[in-house]
C-alpha cells in the first residue's frame, strides 16, 4: 500500500495534431477577461491521467472519433482553443482566437499491470504532452491530451488544462462533455463563458483580514525533524480508507464531543493531526492547513451552472501542533468546521476585493514553500465527477493527478466502484511517509 517503486516506461509518439473547433461562433468575444481568482493560481497546466481497460472493441479509443468529438466540443467551449495574452493594462487575458488544442497519439510496450498500484508519479508525466513554458505565454495551447495505447490493449488518457483558464470542476465539465460527444450525445450543460460575475466591487471593500493569502508559518528555528537531512526527498503513496474506517473515525469524533461534523471535516482533521505527528513538530510550532473550497454554491446568488473559470477559495485554519495532537479529533474537526462555515458570500466577496487591492497578484501564487512542513494542503475530489469520462468504451478504472508537484499536498480521491471508500494520494517527505501511514490507521 505504501510502496514507492518506479517503473521504466518506453513511449513512442506516433502523431501530434492541432485540433481547432469544427465551426466558429460568429459572435464570440475575441478576448476573455480573467478574474482575480484566475490570476492567483499557478500559471501551469493541471495534469490528470485516466486509465481504461480494453473492452474488446477493435476501435478502442479510435483517434478519429476522439479528434472529431474534440473539435465539436470546442465549438461551445471555444476559450479552450484560445491562447493566453495581455490586454492594454498588461493584465493576463484569454485570446479566443480558435488556434486549437494539441492531441497526441502514442504507444507503449508496457502493460497496465506493469504499473502495479496506480498512483500519481513523475513517470505519469510521460502520459501527458510536454509543454515548453520558456516562450511567450501565447506560445502554448491551453488544453492538450495524449492517448497512449499499451501492449495489453489498455489506454491512458493524459490531459492538461491551463489553470488560468479553468479550475478542476470546469476542467472536468469540459473533458466529460468531450466524452459525451464521442458517444454521440449533445452538450448537456453549456459552458457559461462570461467571468465578470466575479469582478471586485467598486470601490473594493474588503471587510476581513484574509489570512488565507498571508505567508504561511515557517519552521521554528529550534525545530529539527527526526531523520531529516540533505538527501531527504518527497514521495507519493496511495492510502485507502474504507467506508467502515470512515464511519469509525466519525464515531470516534462524536463520542468525544457529542457534536456531529461532516465526514470530510473529520477526515481533514485526522490527516492534519497525523501529518503533525509524522513530522515530529514541536508543540509550539504553528501549522496552517490549506483546504481548497469551491465557491460556486457559497456565492449568492449562485454562479450559473457550467461557469467556466476558477472559483476556488481557500479555508486556512491555523493552530499549534501541540494543540492539534494533544486535544481531541473533534476539537480539530470543529476548528476546520468553523473556518469553512465563515466562507459565505460576504466573506468570498471580501476576498475578491482584497485581491483587487493587492499590487501584484502573481506574488500571491502559492509555490512549494507554502505546503511544506509545518503546513499542509488538502484537495478533496470526492464530490467531483472524476469517473464520468466514458468515451464509448467504458468508464476509467483510475483517474487522478498525473503527479503531485509539492510536498505537503494530499488529494482525497473517490472510489471508482462507488463503494464510498476514499484513497489519499499523499506527497510527503520520504522519511515521514511510514509514520504518517502508521498514524493514519491508528484510531
Beta strands, then each sheet from edge to edge (+ up, - down):
strand 1: 11-19
strand 2: 31-32
strand 3: 45-52
strand 4: 83-86
strand 5: 92-95
strand 6: 101-108
strand 7: 143-149
strand 8: 155-162
strand 9: 234-241
strand 10: 286-294
strand 11: 312-315
strand 12: 318-320
strand 13: 376-380
strand 14: 398-401
strand 15: 409-414
strand 16: 422-429
sheet 1: 1+ 6- 7- 8+ 3- 14+
sheet 2: 2+ 5- 4+
sheet 3: 9+ 16- 15+ 13+ 10+ 11-
sheet 4: 9+ 16- 15+ 13+ 10+ 12-
end
